[in-house]
Amino acid sequence: MNTGLLVTSRLLMTAVGCLMIGSLGSSVRAQAASTQSRVQVNLTPTDDDTAVTPVDPDEPSKPYPGDSVDEGNVTGTGSRGQLTIDFVSNLKFGSITAKSDSISTTALNERAMIQVTDRRATAAGWSLQVTPSPLQNNQQSLTTSLTLGSIQLQPGENNVSDSPSVVNTGELTPGIVNNVVVAQPETGLGTWLVVLNRGNTPTRLQVHDLKPNTGDYTGTMAWSLTNAPS
């Protein structure tokens, strides 16, 4: 019986000794010296001013597939430079019946968008503006207002820049310059898609004439891009 107690005591003492040695080793390692090395990289501005190809607003990794009501408009504007409007959709609205009060109609486009690219090293920001013209035919110029409605901002593929801001989804008056999207400094870099006629509020055209003549009416939307927020 006494032999068994002696063996047990020796095992406990050995275990305690191991713990003490391990603790001493940890203390030595914690006091090891440390130092730092430097990492350096030189970033240079791009000199690429080639035209940017339009991309699909639903899958920005793919080319723009076109819009069934904007036939043939797939290649883009061809604009070259560091700050460009790459693509602009032509809007087509549904037919409406002429009557003696205000009438409205919504856009038929499935992939209406404006594509903008900022490749400047300054990151100074920009403003996307639009000036709509009156709608007219050979007989009459209509009194109209256009509402862009819900706007979705989609970044191009692999774009990690902070997003610009939508500043106007309301009524646009013909002949007046309207800010639509504004990128503050350090935002809106790379390619951005301003997608129209999506969400809960479609792009809408309202005709205010009491007695409009029947027929096809056309107008323009002049899109411009300033090189700073405004």
C-alpha contacts under 8 A as a table, 3 or more apart, distances in Angstrom:
res1	aa1	res2	aa2	distance
1	M	4	G	5.32
1	M	5	L	6.67
2	N	5	L	5.17
2	N	6	L	6.37
3	T	6	L	5.16
3	T	7	V	6.39
4	G	7	V	5.32
4	G	8	T	6.37
5	L	8	T	5.17
5	L	9	S	6.26
6	L	9	S	5.19
6	L	10	R	6.31
7	V	10	R	5.20
7	V	11	L	6.41
8	T	11	L	5.26
8	T	12	L	6.51
9	S	12	L	5.25
9	S	13	M	6.30
10	R	13	M	5.14
10	R	14	T	6.21
11	L	14	T	5.15
11	L	15	A	6.27
12	L	15	A	5.17
12	L	16	V	6.33
13	M	16	V	5.21
13	M	17	G	6.25
14	T	17	G	5.06
14	T	18	C	6.40
15	A	18	C	5.19
15	A	19	L	6.46
16	V	19	L	5.17
16	V	20	M	6.37
17	G	20	M	5.23
17	G	21	I	6.38
18	C	21	I	5.17
18	C	22	G	6.19
19	L	22	G	5.11
19	L	23	S	6.21
20	M	23	S	5.16
20	M	24	L	6.29
21	I	24	L	5.15
21	I	25	G	6.35
22	G	25	G	5.15
22	G	26	S	6.42
23	S	26	S	5.21
23	S	27	S	6.42
24	L	27	S	5.21
24	L	28	V	6.49
25	G	28	V	5.19
25	G	29	R	6.41
26	S	29	R	5.20
26	S	30	A	6.27
27	S	30	A	5.29
27	S	31	Q	6.77
28	V	31	Q	5.53
28	V	32	A	7.15
29	R	32	A	5.47
45	P	120	R	7.28
45	P	121	A	5.35
46	T	119	R	7.18
46	T	120	R	7.70
46	T	121	A	7.56
48	D	81	G	7.73
48	D	82	Q	7.57
49	D	80	R	5.31
49	D	81	G	4.35
49	D	82	Q	5.77
50	T	79	S	7.90
50	T	80	R	5.23
50	T	81	G	6.72
51	A	78	G	5.16
51	A	79	S	5.40
51	A	80	R	4.76
51	A	81	G	7.45
51	A	86	D	7.12
52	V	78	G	7.32
52	V	79	S	7.71
52	V	80	R	7.73
52	V	86	D	5.92
52	V	117	T	7.57
53	T	63	P	7.26
53	T	75	T	6.93
53	T	76	G	6.67
53	T	86	D	6.91
54	P	63	P	6.15
54	P	64	Y	5.38
54	P	74	V	7.25
54	P	75	T	6.76
54	P	76	G	5.96
54	P	86	D	6.39
54	P	87	F	6.07
54	P	115	Q	6.88
55	V	59	E	7.54
55	V	60	P	5.28
55	V	61	S	7.01
55	V	62	K	5.78
55	V	63	P	4.26
55	V	64	Y	4.15
55	V	65	P	7.81
55	V	156	G	7.75
56	D	59	E	5.11
56	D	60	P	4.96
56	D	61	S	7.34
56	D	62	K	5.73
56	D	63	P	5.46
56	D	64	Y	4.10
56	D	65	P	6.30
57	P	60	P	5.64
57	P	64	Y	7.46
57	P	111	R	7.12
57	P	113	M	7.75
57	P	154	Q	6.79
57	P	193	L	6.60
57	P	195	V	6.99
59	E	62	K	5.77
60	P	63	P	7.29
60	P	155	P	7.73
60	P	156	G	5.55
60	P	157	E	5.43
61	S	156	G	7.59
61	S	157	E	5.49
64	Y	74	V	6.27
65	P	74	V	6.92
66	G	70	D	7.23
66	G	71	E	6.96
66	G	72	G	7.22
66	G	73	N	6.50
66	G	74	V	5.34
66	G	111	R	7.38
67	D	70	D	5.10
67	D	71	E	6.18
67	D	73	N	7.69
67	D	109	N	6.60
67	D	110	E	6.22
67	D	111	R	5.74
67	D	112	A	7.55
68	S	71	E	5.73
68	S	109	N	7.38
68	S	110	E	7.55
69	V	92	K	6.71
69	V	108	L	6.87
69	V	109	N	5.92
70	D	73	N	6.00
70	D	89	S	7.17
70	D	90	N	6.10
70	D	91	L	7.38
70	D	92	K	7.52
70	D	109	N	7.30
73	N	76	G	6.99
73	N	89	S	7.34
75	T	78	G	7.57
75	T	87	F	7.81
76	G	86	D	5.58
76	G	87	F	4.40
76	G	88	V	7.05
77	T	85	I	7.17
77	T	86	D	5.34
77	T	87	F	5.41
77	T	88	V	7.40
78	G	86	D	6.54
79	S	84	T	6.08
79	S	85	I	6.69
79	S	86	D	6.16
80	R	84	T	6.63
81	G	84	T	6.22
82	Q	117	T	7.55
82	Q	118	D	5.91
82	Q	119	R	4.80
82	Q	120	R	5.39
83	L	116	V	7.62
83	L	117	T	5.77
83	L	118	D	4.60
83	L	119	R	6.20
83	L	120	R	6.81
83	L	225	L	7.94
83	L	227	N	7.39
84	T	116	V	5.79
84	T	117	T	5.37
84	T	118	D	6.72
84	T	225	L	7.36
85	I	88	V	7.57
85	I	114	I	7.31
85	I	115	Q	5.88
85	I	116	V	4.61
85	I	117	T	6.58
85	I	224	S	7.78
85	I	225	L	7.05
86	D	114	I	7.49
86	D	115	Q	5.24
86	D	116	V	5.71
86	D	117	T	7.02
87	F	113	M	7.50
87	F	114	I	5.40
87	F	115	Q	4.99
87	F	116	V	7.44
88	V	112	A	7.93
88	V	113	M	6.14
88	V	114	I	4.59
88	V	115	Q	6.74
89	S	112	A	5.34
89	S	113	M	5.60
89	S	114	I	6.48
90	N	112	A	7.53
91	L	107	A	6.52
91	L	108	L	7.61
91	L	109	N	6.57
91	L	112	A	7.14
92	K	107	A	5.64
92	K	108	L	5.83
92	K	109	N	6.56
93	F	105	T	6.33
93	F	106	T	5.62
93	F	107	A	4.25
93	F	108	L	5.48
93	F	205	L	7.51
94	G	105	T	5.88
94	G	106	T	6.20
94	G	107	A	6.36
94	G	108	L	6.25
95	S	105	T	7.27
96	I	103	I	7.51
96	I	104	S	7.34
96	I	105	T	6.58
98	A	103	I	7.72
98	A	211	K	7.11
98	A	212	P	6.23
98	A	213	N	7.36
98	A	214	T	6.77
99	K	102	S	7.88
99	K	103	I	7.65
99	K	210	L	7.03
99	K	211	K	6.58
99	K	212	P	7.71
100	S	209	D	7.99
100	S	210	L	4.79
100	S	211	K	5.81
101	D	208	H	7.29
101	D	209	D	7.42
101	D	210	L	5.39
102	S	206	Q	7.11
102	S	207	V	5.85
102	S	208	H	4.87
102	S	209	D	6.80
102	S	210	L	6.85
103	I	206	Q	5.77
103	I	207	V	5.33
103	I	208	H	6.81
104	S	204	R	6.90
104	S	205	L	5.50
104	S	206	Q	4.12
104	S	207	V	5.97
105	T	204	R	5.76
105	T	205	L	5.42
105	T	206	Q	6.55
106	T	202	P	6.37
106	T	203	T	5.71
106	T	204	R	4.35
106	T	205	L	6.16
107	A	197	N	6.78
107	A	202	P	7.04
107	A	203	T	5.56
107	A	204	R	6.16
107	A	205	L	7.70
109	N	112	A	5.54
109	N	197	N	7.13
110	E	197	N	7.40
111	R	195	V	7.25
111	R	196	L	7.52
111	R	197	N	7.94
112	A	195	V	5.98
112	A	196	L	5.29
112	A	197	N	6.65
113	M	193	L	6.48
113	M	194	V	5.30
113	M	195	V	4.29
113	M	196	L	5.50
114	I	193	L	5.88
114	I	194	V	5.05
114	I	195	V	6.64
115	Q	191	T	7.06
115	Q	192	W	5.79
115	Q	193	L	4.54
115	Q	194	V	6.16
116	V	191	T	5.65
116	V	192	W	5.30
116	V	193	L	6.46
116	V	194	V	7.91
117	T	189	L	7.09
117	T	190	G	5.27
117	T	191	T	4.17
117	T	192	W	6.28
118	D	188	G	7.07
118	D	189	L	5.08
118	D	190	G	5.01
118	D	191	T	6.50
119	R	189	L	6.61
119	R	190	G	5.88
120	R	123	A	6.01
120	R	189	L	7.95
123	A	185	P	5.71
123	A	186	E	4.97
123	A	187	T	7.03
123	A	189	L	6.81
124	A	184	Q	7.27
124	A	185	P	4.59
124	A	186	E	6.49
124	A	227	N	7.23
124	A	228	A	5.89
124	A	229	P	7.97
125	G	182	V	7.57
125	G	183	A	4.82
125	G	184	Q	4.80
125	G	185	P	4.34
125	G	186	E	6.51
125	G	187	T	6.34
125	G	188	G	6.73
125	G	189	L	7.97
125	G	227	N	6.55
125	G	228	A	4.84
125	G	229	P	5.63
126	W	182	V	5.92
126	W	183	A	5.08
126	W	184	Q	6.86
126	W	185	P	7.92
126	W	188	G	7.78
126	W	225	L	6.76
126	W	226	T	5.48
126	W	227	N	4.79
126	W	228	A	4.08
126	W	229	P	4.70
126	W	230	S	7.64
127	S	179	N	6.68
127	S	180	V	7.52
127	S	181	V	5.89
127	S	182	V	4.40
127	S	183	A	6.21
127	S	225	L	5.65
127	S	226	T	5.21
127	S	227	N	6.97
127	S	228	A	6.22
127	S	229	P	5.07
127	S	230	S	6.15
128	L	179	N	6.02
128	L	180	V	5.70
128	L	181	V	5.15
128	L	182	V	6.27
128	L	223	W	7.13
128	L	224	S	5.91
128	L	225	L	4.73
128	L	226	T	6.69
129	Q	177	V	6.50
129	Q	178	N	5.33
129	Q	179	N	4.39
129	Q	180	V	5.49
129	Q	181	V	7.24
129	Q	223	W	5.66
129	Q	224	S	5.18
129	Q	225	L	6.27
129	Q	226	T	7.91
130	V	177	V	5.75
130	V	178	N	5.35
130	V	179	N	6.66
130	V	180	V	7.07
130	V	221	M	6.30
130	V	222	A	5.38
130	V	223	W	4.42
130	V	224	S	6.24
131	T	172	L	7.93
131	T	173	T	7.98
131	T	174	P	6.53
131	T	175	G	5.85
131	T	176	I	5.54
131	T	177	V	4.68
131	T	178	N	6.26
131	T	221	M	5.62
131	T	222	A	5.03
131	T	223	W	6.61
132	P	172	L	7.26
132	P	173	T	6.95
132	P	174	P	4.65
132	P	175	G	5.92
132	P	176	I	7.18
132	P	177	V	7.95
132	P	219	G	7.56
132	P	220	T	5.82
132	P	221	M	4.25
132	P	222	A	6.16
133	S	174	P	4.78
133	S	175	G	5.62
133	S	219	G	5.60
133	S	220	T	5.33
133	S	221	M	6.29
133	S	222	A	8.00
134	P	141	S	6.57
134	P	142	L	6.33
134	P	143	T	6.80
134	P	144	T	6.75
134	P	174	P	5.59
134	P	175	G	7.57
134	P	219	G	5.84
134	P	220	T	7.70
135	L	141	S	5.84
135	L	142	L	5.44
135	L	143	T	7.59
135	L	144	T	7.28
135	L	217	Y	5.51
135	L	218	T	4.99
135	L	219	G	4.51
135	L	220	T	7.83
136	Q	139	Q	7.56
136	Q	140	Q	5.59
136	Q	141	S	4.11
136	Q	142	L	5.85
136	Q	217	Y	4.84
136	Q	218	T	5.57
136	Q	219	G	6.55
137	N	140	Q	5.64
137	N	141	S	6.58
137	N	215	G	7.55
137	N	216	D	6.56
137	N	217	Y	5.00
137	N	218	T	6.67
139	Q	213	N	7.63
140	Q	212	P	7.66
140	Q	213	N	7.07
142	L	207	V	6.90
142	L	208	H	7.59
142	L	209	D	6.45
142	L	212	P	7.22
143	T	207	V	6.04
143	T	208	H	5.47
143	T	209	D	5.83
144	T	173	T	7.64
144	T	174	P	7.43
144	T	205	L	7.04
144	T	206	Q	5.51
144	T	207	V	4.57
144	T	208	H	5.75
144	T	209	D	7.84
145	S	171	E	6.28
145	S	172	L	5.92
145	S	173	T	5.46
145	S	174	P	6.87
145	S	205	L	6.02
145	S	206	Q	5.35
145	S	207	V	6.83
145	S	208	H	7.99
146	L	171	E	5.47
146	L	172	L	5.13
146	L	173	T	6.85
146	L	203	T	7.58
146	L	204	R	5.89
146	L	205	L	4.66
146	L	206	Q	6.37
147	T	169	T	6.60
147	T	170	G	5.14
147	T	171	E	4.34
147	T	172	L	5.97
147	T	203	T	5.70
147	T	204	R	5.14
147	T	205	L	6.41
148	L	151	I	7.34
148	L	169	T	5.18
148	L	170	G	6.20
148	L	171	E	7.08
148	L	172	L	7.79
148	L	196	L	6.80
148	L	197	N	7.20
148	L	202	P	7.12
148	L	203	T	4.51
148	L	204	R	6.52
149	G	169	T	4.99
149	G	170	G	6.39
149	G	196	L	7.42
149	G	197	N	6.71
149	G	198	R	7.94
149	G	201	T	4.90
149	G	202	P	5.17
149	G	203	T	4.91
149	G	204	R	7.08
150	S	169	T	6.31
150	S	196	L	6.65
150	S	197	N	6.47
150	S	198	R	5.85
150	S	199	G	5.63
150	S	200	N	6.66
150	S	201	T	5.10
150	S	202	P	6.28
150	S	203	T	7.37
151	I	166	V	7.37
151	I	169	T	6.94
151	I	194	V	6.63
151	I	195	V	5.65
151	I	196	L	5.17
151	I	197	N	7.11
151	I	198	R	6.61
151	I	199	G	7.60
152	Q	193	L	7.89
152	Q	194	V	6.02
152	Q	195	V	5.02
152	Q	196	L	6.79
152	Q	198	R	7.15
153	L	163	S	7.79
153	L	192	W	6.77
153	L	193	L	5.66
153	L	194	V	5.00
153	L	195	V	6.24
154	Q	192	W	5.77
154	Q	193	L	4.96
154	Q	194	V	6.70
154	Q	195	V	7.39
155	P	158	N	7.97
155	P	159	N	5.81
155	P	160	V	7.99
155	P	163	S	7.76
155	P	190	G	7.95
155	P	191	T	6.15
155	P	192	W	4.66
155	P	193	L	6.23
156	G	159	N	5.47
156	G	190	G	7.22
156	G	191	T	4.96
156	G	192	W	5.62
156	G	193	L	7.11
159	N	189	L	7.95
159	N	190	G	6.28
159	N	191	T	7.16
161	S	187	T	6.10
161	S	188	G	6.21
161	S	189	L	5.60
161	S	190	G	7.13
162	D	186	E	7.48
162	D	187	T	4.85
162	D	188	G	6.11
162	D	189	L	7.57
163	S	183	A	7.38
163	S	187	T	5.78
163	S	188	G	5.26
164	P	181	V	6.76
164	P	182	V	5.71
164	P	183	A	4.18
164	P	184	Q	6.76
164	P	187	T	5.80
164	P	188	G	4.84
165	S	181	V	5.56
165	S	182	V	5.34
165	S	183	A	6.13
166	V	169	T	7.47
166	V	180	V	6.04
166	V	181	V	4.46
166	V	182	V	6.49
167	V	179	N	6.77
167	V	180	V	5.41
167	V	181	V	5.52
167	V	182	V	6.76
168	N	178	N	7.82
168	N	179	N	6.55
168	N	180	V	4.82
168	N	181	V	7.13
169	T	180	V	7.20
172	L	176	I	7.51
172	L	178	N	6.86
173	T	176	I	5.76
179	N	182	V	7.26
179	N	230	S	7.82
182	V	229	P	5.86
182	V	230	S	7.39
183	A	186	E	7.97
183	A	187	T	5.51
183	A	188	G	5.22
183	A	228	A	7.88
183	A	229	P	6.16
184	Q	187	T	5.59
184	Q	188	G	7.49
184	Q	228	A	7.75
184	Q	229	P	5.84
185	P	228	A	7.89
185	P	229	P	7.70
186	E	189	L	7.30
188	G	191	T	7.76
188	G	192	W	7.14
189	L	192	W	7.97
195	V	198	R	7.11
196	L	202	P	7.65
196	L	203	T	6.74
197	N	201	T	7.23
197	N	202	P	4.46
197	N	203	T	4.78
198	R	201	T	6.89
198	R	202	P	5.89
198	R	203	T	7.92
199	G	202	P	6.83
209	D	212	P	5.71
226	T	229	P	7.33
226	T	230	S	7.95
